[in-house]
Amino acid sequence: MSSPSSPLRQRITKISYPYVAKLHGAPKLTLPGITLVLALAGVFAPVVVGVPALVLLALLLGWLAFLSWPAVTTGAKFLRIFSILVILLFAVSRIANG
């Protein structure tokens, strides 16, 4: 038996639906491509471009993690949180090392 969704989860899921539907209808490599471009920009671009790219990547992964949260295992949840934290820590280190 699954627990009922919170009003916040229901609202975000409803707002996200058109975007998820567009991603689902896009070519298979669209989302991995976006992820790769943001990651490469975050690592190799100047700080002024790289840090916002990393923040956008963390937000994208956070959004997808939020949407998939009820359906994934504990290990997968940990991996999602860990990857977002690593990206954000790298963004902070890029700022600090400017």
C-alpha positions as CSV (number, residue, x, y, z in Angstrom):
1,M,0.0,0.0,0.0
2,S,1.5,3.3,-1.0
3,S,1.1,6.4,1.1
4,P,-0.9,9.4,-0.3
5,S,1.1,12.1,-2.0
6,S,1.5,15.5,-0.3
7,P,-0.2,18.5,-1.9
8,L,3.3,19.9,-2.7
9,R,4.3,16.7,-4.5
10,Q,1.0,16.6,-6.4
11,R,1.4,20.2,-7.5
12,I,5.0,19.9,-8.6
13,T,4.1,16.6,-10.5
14,K,1.2,18.3,-12.2
15,I,3.3,21.4,-13.2
16,S,6.1,19.1,-14.4
17,Y,3.9,16.9,-16.5
18,P,4.2,18.9,-19.8
19,Y,8.0,19.1,-19.5
20,V,8.4,15.4,-18.7
21,A,6.1,14.6,-21.6
22,K,8.2,16.8,-23.9
23,L,11.4,15.0,-22.7
24,H,9.7,11.7,-23.1
25,G,8.8,12.6,-26.7
26,A,12.2,13.9,-27.5
27,P,15.0,11.8,-29.0
28,K,16.4,9.3,-26.6
29,L,19.8,11.1,-26.2
30,T,18.2,14.5,-25.4
31,L,18.4,14.3,-21.6
32,P,21.8,12.6,-21.5
33,G,23.0,15.3,-24.0
34,I,21.7,18.1,-21.9
35,T,23.4,16.5,-18.8
36,L,26.7,16.1,-20.7
37,V,26.7,19.6,-22.0
38,L,26.0,21.1,-18.6
39,A,28.7,18.9,-17.0
40,L,31.3,19.7,-19.5
41,A,30.5,23.4,-19.4
42,G,30.7,23.2,-15.6
43,V,34.1,21.6,-15.6
44,F,35.8,23.3,-18.6
45,A,34.2,26.7,-19.1
46,P,35.3,29.8,-17.2
47,V,33.9,30.2,-13.7
48,V,31.3,32.7,-14.8
49,V,29.8,30.1,-17.2
50,G,30.8,26.9,-15.4
51,V,29.3,27.6,-12.0
52,P,25.8,28.4,-13.4
53,A,26.0,25.3,-15.6
54,L,26.7,23.2,-12.6
55,V,23.9,24.8,-10.6
56,L,21.5,24.1,-13.5
57,L,22.7,20.5,-13.7
58,A,22.1,20.1,-9.9
59,L,18.6,21.6,-10.3
60,L,17.8,19.4,-13.2
61,L,19.0,16.2,-11.3
62,G,17.2,17.4,-8.2
63,W,13.9,17.9,-10.1
64,L,14.2,14.5,-11.7
65,A,15.1,12.9,-8.3
66,F,12.1,14.6,-6.7
67,L,9.8,13.2,-9.4
68,S,11.2,9.7,-9.2
69,W,11.6,9.6,-5.4
70,P,8.6,7.4,-4.5
71,A,9.5,4.8,-7.1
72,V,13.2,4.2,-6.4
73,T,15.0,2.1,-3.8
74,T,17.0,3.4,-0.9
75,G,20.3,2.9,-2.7
76,A,19.1,4.8,-5.7
77,K,17.9,7.6,-3.4
78,F,21.3,7.8,-1.8
79,L,23.0,7.9,-5.2
80,R,20.8,10.7,-6.4
81,I,21.5,12.8,-3.3
82,F,25.2,12.1,-3.4
83,S,25.6,13.1,-7.1
84,I,23.7,16.4,-6.5
85,L,25.9,17.1,-3.5
86,V,29.1,16.3,-5.5
87,I,28.0,18.7,-8.3
88,L,27.3,21.5,-5.8
89,L,30.5,21.0,-3.9
90,F,32.4,21.1,-7.2
91,A,30.6,24.4,-8.1
92,V,31.6,25.8,-4.7
93,S,35.2,24.7,-5.2
94,R,35.2,26.4,-8.7
95,I,34.1,29.6,-7.0
96,A,36.7,29.3,-4.2
97,N,39.5,28.6,-6.7
98,G,38.2,31.1,-9.1
